[in-house]
Amino acid sequence: MREADTPQTNLWVVPPGSRLEIALGDLSTAQYDGHSWAERLMDGLPENEQEVIKRRFGLGGFDPSTFEEVGHAMDYSREWIRQLQNRALGHLSILADEIRERNLT
């Protein structure tokens, strides 16, 4: 997959009803200092997990892609991409929970 040719106003719109939205919960649409929480939380992931999430869910200028398409682009197997996605979603969920806890205290 290639990055989008035309600039978009928001490259970090989390797809409604996606597993990414479920992992982020209320932070999936929240903004912080002009950036989405999705974008900020992604910075806490290892680079390969970031890229998988971006490519799978169409963030950061990528088109949404299948496990197979992401695997081909990153030179990994479809199964490894699935595992990386699941690991990344778990990490994002934990990071989102930590943000919520800090904001409640």
C-alpha positions in Angstrom: 0.0 0.0 0.0 1.1 3.5 -0.6 0.6 6.7 1.5 -2.2 8.9 0.2 -1.3 11.2 -2.6 -3.7 14.0 -1.5 -3.5 15.7 1.9 -6.3 14.9 4.3 -7.5 17.1 7.0 -7.2 14.4 9.7 -5.1 11.4 9.1 -5.9 10.0 12.5 -9.7 9.3 12.3 -10.2 5.9 14.1 -12.7 3.8 12.1 -16.0 3.6 14.1 -16.8 0.1 15.3 -13.2 -1.1 14.7 -11.1 -3.1 17.1 -8.9 0.0 17.4 -11.9 2.0 18.6 -12.7 -0.6 21.1 -9.1 -0.6 22.4 -9.1 3.1 22.7 -12.6 3.6 24.0 -13.5 7.2 24.6 -10.0 8.3 23.7 -10.6 7.2 20.0 -12.2 10.6 19.2 -10.7 12.8 21.9 -8.2 15.6 21.1 -5.2 16.7 23.1 -3.2 19.9 22.1 -4.6 19.7 18.6 -3.7 16.1 18.0 -5.9 13.0 18.4 -5.2 10.7 21.3 -4.9 7.9 18.8 -1.9 9.6 17.3 -0.4 10.4 20.7 -0.9 6.8 22.0 0.7 5.3 18.9 4.0 7.0 19.9 4.1 4.5 22.8 4.3 1.5 20.5 7.3 -0.1 18.9 7.7 1.0 15.2 6.6 -2.3 13.7 3.4 -2.3 15.8 2.7 1.4 14.8 3.1 0.5 11.1 0.8 -2.5 11.4 -2.0 -0.4 13.1 -1.6 2.5 10.6 -1.8 0.1 7.6 -4.6 -2.1 8.9 -6.9 0.8 10.0 -6.0 3.4 7.4 -4.3 5.9 9.7 -1.4 8.3 9.0 -2.1 8.5 5.3 -2.4 4.8 4.5 -5.4 3.1 3.0 -7.0 0.4 5.2 -5.4 -3.0 4.3 -5.9 -6.7 4.9 -3.5 -8.8 6.9 -2.1 -10.2 3.7 -1.6 -6.8 2.1 0.2 -5.4 5.2 2.3 -8.6 5.4 3.4 -8.2 1.8 4.2 -4.5 2.3 6.2 -5.2 5.4 7.7 -8.5 4.3 6.0 -10.5 7.1 3.6 -13.4 7.0 -0.1 -12.7 7.3 -0.2 -14.6 10.6 2.7 -12.5 12.0 0.8 -9.3 11.1 -2.3 -10.6 12.9 -0.2 -11.3 16.0 1.4 -7.9 15.8 -2.0 -6.2 15.5 -3.3 -8.1 18.5 -0.2 -7.2 20.6 -0.5 -3.5 19.5 -4.2 -3.3 20.4 -3.4 -4.8 23.8 -0.7 -2.2 24.3 -3.0 0.7 23.2 -5.7 -0.5 25.5 -3.3 -0.5 28.5 -2.0 3.0 27.5 -5.5 4.3 27.1 -6.4 3.0 30.6 -3.3 4.6 32.1 -4.3 8.0 30.6 -7.8 7.7 32.0 -6.6 6.8 35.4 -4.2 9.8 35.4 -7.0 12.1 34.4 -9.3 10.8 37.1 -6.8 11.3 40.0 
